Amino acid sequence: MSTQGEFGLKDVTAQMIKTVRKETRAGTIDCRDALIESQGDTDKAIEILKQKGIGTPKKVWV
């Protein structure tokens, strides 16, 4: 974590991105940005992506 109390790019882990991607199917960069905005809170990041309409596709191809 950052020593200055700010959450940034270097604080986002691959595991955090994987967790958000699994729930939302959003792109890696979108997940990363949402995690930074949510200060590393994966549940809040998922909500941010849902509010922005990013992620879960409207139609799932089988």
PyMOL commands that set and color helices and strands:
alter all, ss='L'
color gray80, all
select helices_A, chain A and resi 9-11+14-24+28-37+42-52
alter helices_A, ss='H'
color red, helices_A
deselect
rebuild
show_as cartoon
